[in-house]
Amino acid sequence: MPTTEQDRLLELARGYSLLREREIRRAGISSTAVTRAVAAGALERTSRGLYRLPDAPWDEHLTLSEVAARVPRAVIVLVSALHFHQIGTHQARSVWILLRNNAVTPRINYPPIEVVKSGIESAFTAGVETHRLNDINVPITTPARTVVDCFKYRRRLGLDLCLEALKDVLRSQDHRVTPAQLMEFAKLQRVGTVIRPYLDSLS
């Protein structure tokens, strides 16, 4: 029995938790087939250029994956990174991303995003690890780097969040973050004089 274009599309989608438009184009499948599959309920459009099967496996970090797929040069930071690493108690109502100063802020209706920018080139590599989430490579700051970033952007986040994260990460047996590691990233982010008094008070 001949295979239809929609059959090929659904077979392709079975190999991904999140299927990007570029994978669909590479497979030579038309946008018409995609539109028909979505209209029939055989495929879900999670956000612009991203699709999944209705019963496809996914984890709680789907929104991080969606944003990383849409903005591949962004790094997941701050409250979103805290939530990913299970540091503190604050919930991430938006996906927080770091972009370069000259980057255009992306227009994404969902999931909601919060953007911070940096002109420090090493801020996009130092203390940044790539996690494979829902078949998408997602750059996320490490626990130590994340806490330091919170102090850098303390005026937007509030000092209470920063202090809670600092105490939590130093006491955690899972993260094994040391004051020396924190100070290393504090120098990178130029907040050494800000964070040191709090570190001294907790030591």
VEXDREN-2710 file (C-alpha; in Angstrom, 1 decimal):
% VEXDREN-2710
k/r/px/py/pz
1/MET/0.0/0.0/0.0
2/PRO/1.5/3.4/-1.0
3/THR/2.7/5.6/1.8
4/THR/1.0/9.1/1.9
5/GLU/2.8/12.3/2.8
6/GLN/0.9/12.5/6.0
7/ASP/1.9/8.9/6.9
8/ARG/5.5/9.9/6.4
9/LEU/5.0/13.0/8.6
10/LEU/3.5/11.0/11.4
11/GLU/6.3/8.4/11.1
12/LEU/8.8/11.1/11.4
13/ALA/7.1/12.6/14.4
14/ARG/7.3/9.3/16.2
15/GLY/11.0/9.7/16.4
16/TYR/10.8/13.0/18.3
17/SER/9.4/14.4/21.5
18/LEU/9.4/17.7/19.8
19/LEU/9.5/17.9/16.0
20/ARG/11.0/21.1/14.5
21/GLU/9.9/22.5/11.2
22/ARG/13.4/22.2/9.8
23/GLU/13.3/18.4/10.3
24/ILE/10.0/18.3/8.4
25/ARG/11.5/20.3/5.5
26/ARG/14.6/18.1/5.4
27/ALA/12.3/15.1/5.0
28/GLY/10.7/16.8/2.0
29/ILE/7.2/17.0/3.6
30/SER/5.0/19.9/2.6
31/SER/3.4/22.5/4.8
32/THR/0.0/21.3/3.5
33/ALA/0.5/17.9/5.0
34/VAL/1.4/19.5/8.3
35/THR/-1.6/21.7/8.3
36/ARG/-3.9/18.8/7.5
37/ALA/-2.4/16.6/10.2
38/VAL/-2.9/19.4/12.8
39/ALA/-6.5/20.0/11.6
40/ALA/-7.2/16.3/12.0
41/GLY/-5.7/16.2/15.5
42/ALA/-3.0/13.7/14.5
43/LEU/-0.3/16.3/15.2
44/GLU/-0.2/19.1/17.8
45/ARG/1.4/22.5/17.2
46/THR/2.9/23.4/20.5
47/SER/4.3/26.7/19.3
48/ARG/5.6/28.3/16.1
49/GLY/7.6/25.8/14.1
50/LEU/7.3/23.0/16.8
51/TYR/5.0/20.0/16.7
52/ARG/4.5/16.8/18.6
53/LEU/2.2/13.7/18.5
54/PRO/-0.7/14.0/21.0
55/ASP/0.6/11.0/22.9
56/ALA/4.3/11.8/22.6
57/PRO/6.4/11.4/25.8
58/TRP/7.6/14.7/27.3
59/ASP/8.9/15.9/30.7
60/GLU/8.2/18.9/32.9
61/HIS/10.8/20.9/31.1
62/LEU/8.8/21.1/27.8
63/THR/8.7/24.9/27.9
64/LEU/12.5/25.1/28.2
65/SER/12.8/22.9/25.2
66/GLU/10.3/25.0/23.2
67/VAL/12.2/28.2/23.9
68/ALA/15.6/26.6/23.2
69/ALA/14.3/25.3/19.9
70/ARG/13.0/28.8/18.9
71/VAL/16.0/30.7/20.2
72/PRO/19.0/28.4/19.9
73/ARG/21.6/31.0/20.9
74/ALA/19.9/31.7/24.2
75/VAL/21.0/30.3/27.6
76/ILE/18.4/29.3/30.2
77/VAL/19.2/31.3/33.3
78/LEU/17.9/32.7/36.6
79/VAL/14.6/31.5/37.9
80/SER/14.2/29.0/35.2
81/ALA/17.6/27.5/35.9
82/LEU/16.9/27.5/39.6
83/HIS/13.7/25.5/39.0
84/PHE/15.5/23.1/36.7
85/HIS/18.1/22.4/39.3
86/GLN/15.5/22.4/42.1
87/ILE/17.1/25.2/44.0
88/GLY/14.9/27.3/46.3
89/THR/11.1/27.4/46.3
90/HIS/10.4/30.1/43.6
91/GLN/8.3/29.0/40.6
92/ALA/9.3/30.1/37.1
93/ARG/6.2/31.6/35.6
94/SER/8.2/32.6/32.5
95/VAL/11.2/31.1/30.8
96/TRP/14.3/33.3/31.6
97/ILE/16.9/33.5/28.9
98/LEU/20.2/35.3/28.4
99/LEU/21.0/36.9/25.1
100/ARG/23.8/39.0/23.7
101/ASN/23.5/42.7/23.9
102/ASN/23.1/43.1/20.2
103/ALA/20.5/40.3/19.8
104/VAL/17.0/41.0/18.8
105/THR/14.5/40.1/21.5
106/PRO/12.4/37.3/20.1
107/ARG/8.6/37.6/19.8
108/ILE/7.2/34.6/21.5
109/ASN/3.6/34.6/22.8
110/TYR/3.9/31.2/24.5
111/PRO/5.6/30.2/26.6
112/PRO/6.1/33.7/28.1
113/ILE/9.8/34.7/28.3
114/GLU/11.9/37.1/30.4
115/VAL/15.1/38.4/28.7
116/VAL/18.3/39.6/30.2
117/LYS/21.3/40.6/28.1
118/SER/25.1/40.5/28.5
119/GLY/28.1/41.9/26.7
120/ILE/30.4/39.5/28.5
121/GLU/31.2/36.8/25.9
122/SER/32.3/34.2/28.4
123/ALA/28.9/34.5/30.1
124/PHE/27.6/32.3/27.3
125/THR/30.0/29.5/27.9
126/ALA/31.4/29.6/31.5
127/GLY/29.2/27.6/33.8
128/VAL/26.8/26.6/31.0
129/GLU/26.0/23.0/30.3
130/THR/23.9/21.5/27.6
131/HIS/21.0/19.2/28.6
132/ARG/19.1/17.1/26.1
133/LEU/15.4/17.7/26.9
134/ASN/12.6/16.5/24.7
135/ASP/15.1/15.8/21.9
136/ILE/16.3/19.5/22.0
137/ASN/19.7/20.7/23.1
138/VAL/19.1/23.2/25.9
139/PRO/22.0/25.3/27.4
140/ILE/21.4/25.9/31.1
141/THR/23.6/27.6/33.7
142/THR/25.0/25.4/36.4
143/PRO/23.8/25.7/40.0
144/ALA/26.8/27.8/41.1
145/ARG/26.6/30.1/38.0
146/THR/22.8/30.4/38.4
147/VAL/23.0/31.6/42.0
148/VAL/25.7/34.2/41.1
149/ASP/23.5/35.4/38.2
150/CYS/20.6/35.9/40.6
151/PHE/22.8/38.4/42.5
152/LYS/23.8/40.1/39.3
153/TYR/20.1/40.7/38.5
154/ARG/18.9/41.1/42.1
155/ARG/17.0/44.3/41.3
156/ARG/14.7/42.4/39.0
157/LEU/14.5/39.2/41.1
158/GLY/14.5/40.6/44.6
159/LEU/17.2/39.9/47.3
160/ASP/15.1/37.4/49.1
161/LEU/15.2/35.0/46.2
162/CYS/19.0/35.5/45.9
163/LEU/19.6/34.7/49.6
164/GLU/17.3/31.7/49.6
165/ALA/19.1/30.3/46.5
166/LEU/22.5/30.9/48.0
167/LYS/21.7/29.2/51.3
168/ASP/20.0/26.3/49.5
169/VAL/22.9/25.6/47.1
170/LEU/25.5/25.8/49.8
171/ARG/23.7/23.3/52.1
172/SER/22.7/20.9/49.3
173/GLN/24.5/17.6/49.2
174/ASP/23.4/17.1/45.6
175/HIS/24.9/20.2/44.1
176/ARG/28.2/20.3/46.1
177/VAL/28.8/24.0/45.4
178/THR/31.6/25.7/47.3
179/PRO/32.2/29.4/48.2
180/ALA/35.3/29.3/45.9
181/GLN/33.2/28.2/42.9
182/LEU/30.7/31.0/43.6
183/MET/33.4/33.6/43.9
184/GLU/34.9/32.4/40.6
185/PHE/31.6/33.1/38.8
186/ALA/31.1/36.3/40.8
187/LYS/34.3/37.7/39.3
188/LEU/33.1/36.8/35.8
189/GLN/29.8/38.6/36.4
190/ARG/31.5/41.4/38.3
191/VAL/29.5/41.0/41.5
192/GLY/32.2/39.8/43.8
193/THR/31.8/42.7/46.2
194/VAL/28.1/42.1/46.3
195/ILE/28.1/38.4/47.1
196/ARG/31.1/38.2/49.4
197/PRO/29.5/39.6/52.6
198/TYR/26.6/37.1/52.3
199/LEU/29.1/34.3/51.8
200/ASP/31.1/35.4/54.8
201/SER/28.0/35.5/57.0
202/LEU/27.0/32.0/56.0
203/SER/30.5/30.5/56.5
END
